[in-house]
Protein backbone atom coordinates (compact mmCIF):
# COMPACT_ATOMS: atom_id res chain seq x y z
CA UNK A 1 0.00 0.00 0.00
CA UNK A 2 2.71 2.45 1.00
CA UNK A 3 4.74 1.48 -2.07
CA UNK A 4 1.77 2.23 -4.36
CA UNK A 5 1.28 5.60 -2.66
CA UNK A 6 4.95 6.53 -3.15
CA UNK A 7 4.82 5.33 -6.77
CA UNK A 8 1.65 7.37 -7.37
CA UNK A 9 3.20 10.43 -5.70
CA UNK A 10 6.38 10.19 -7.80
CA UNK A 11 4.34 9.72 -10.98
CA UNK A 12 2.23 12.77 -10.09
CA UNK A 13 5.33 14.88 -9.47
CA UNK A 14 6.87 13.82 -12.79
CA UNK A 15 3.67 14.57 -14.69
CA UNK A 16 3.32 17.90 -12.91
CA UNK A 17 6.88 18.89 -13.83
CA UNK A 18 6.29 17.99 -17.48
CA UNK A 19 3.19 20.20 -17.78
CA UNK A 20 5.38 23.24 -18.49
CA UNK A 21 7.01 21.57 -21.47
CA UNK A 22 5.72 22.37 -24.92
CA UNK A 23 6.60 21.42 -28.45
CA UNK A 24 5.84 24.90 -29.80
CA UNK A 25 8.69 27.21 -30.73
CA UNK A 26 8.87 30.49 -28.86
CA UNK A 27 9.58 33.38 -31.23
CA UNK A 28 10.94 36.59 -29.76
CA UNK A 29 9.90 39.72 -31.64
CA UNK A 30 12.61 42.31 -32.19
CA UNK A 31 11.66 45.94 -32.84
CA UNK A 32 13.85 48.88 -33.71
CA UNK A 33 12.76 52.02 -31.93
CA UNK A 34 13.82 55.41 -33.26
CA UNK A 35 14.23 58.06 -30.60
CA UNK A 36 13.65 61.52 -31.98
CA UNK A 37 15.96 64.38 -31.05
CA UNK A 38 14.81 66.99 -28.55
CA UNK A 39 12.48 69.66 -29.86
CA UNK A 40 14.44 72.71 -30.89
CA UNK A 41 12.66 75.99 -31.47
CA UNK A 42 14.02 78.95 -33.33
CA UNK A 43 15.95 81.31 -31.12
CA UNK A 44 14.63 84.84 -30.97
CA UNK A 45 17.40 87.29 -31.68
CA UNK A 46 17.24 90.48 -29.65
CA UNK A 47 19.66 93.34 -29.59
CA UNK A 48 19.90 96.55 -27.62
CA UNK A 49 19.34 98.53 -30.84
CA UNK A 50 16.04 96.73 -31.52
CA UNK A 51 14.91 97.35 -27.96
CA UNK A 52 15.55 101.11 -28.22
CA UNK A 53 15.73 101.86 -24.51
CA UNK A 54 15.35 105.48 -23.49
CA UNK A 55 15.93 105.05 -19.76
CA UNK A 56 18.23 102.99 -17.61
CA UNK A 57 15.20 100.96 -16.46
CA UNK A 58 14.30 100.09 -20.06
CA UNK A 59 17.94 99.23 -20.75
CA UNK A 60 17.93 96.89 -17.75
CA UNK A 61 14.69 95.23 -18.96
CA UNK A 62 16.21 94.76 -22.43
CA UNK A 63 19.30 93.21 -20.88
CA UNK A 64 17.16 90.80 -18.85
CA UNK A 65 15.14 89.78 -21.92
CA UNK A 66 18.27 89.24 -24.04
CA UNK A 67 19.86 87.19 -21.25
CA UNK A 68 16.69 85.10 -20.93
CA UNK A 69 16.64 84.38 -24.68
CA UNK A 70 20.35 83.51 -24.76
CA UNK A 71 19.90 81.11 -21.84
CA UNK A 72 16.96 79.46 -23.59
CA UNK A 73 19.05 78.92 -26.74
CA UNK A 74 21.97 77.63 -24.69
CA UNK A 75 19.64 75.13 -22.95
CA UNK A 76 18.36 73.89 -26.30
CA UNK A 77 21.89 73.44 -27.64
CA UNK A 78 22.92 71.60 -24.45
CA UNK A 79 19.89 69.33 -24.80
CA UNK A 80 20.74 68.54 -28.42
CA UNK A 81 24.40 67.86 -27.60
CA UNK A 82 23.37 65.57 -24.75
CA UNK A 83 21.04 63.66 -27.06
CA UNK A 84 23.75 63.32 -29.72
CA UNK A 85 26.32 62.03 -27.23
CA UNK A 86 23.88 59.33 -26.06
CA UNK A 87 23.38 57.96 -29.57
Secondary structure, 3 states (H helix, E strand, C coil): CHHHHHHHHHHHHHHHHHCCCCCCCCCCCCCCCCCCCCCCCCCCCCCHHHHCCCCHHHHHHHHHHHHHHHHHHHHHHHHHHHHHHCC
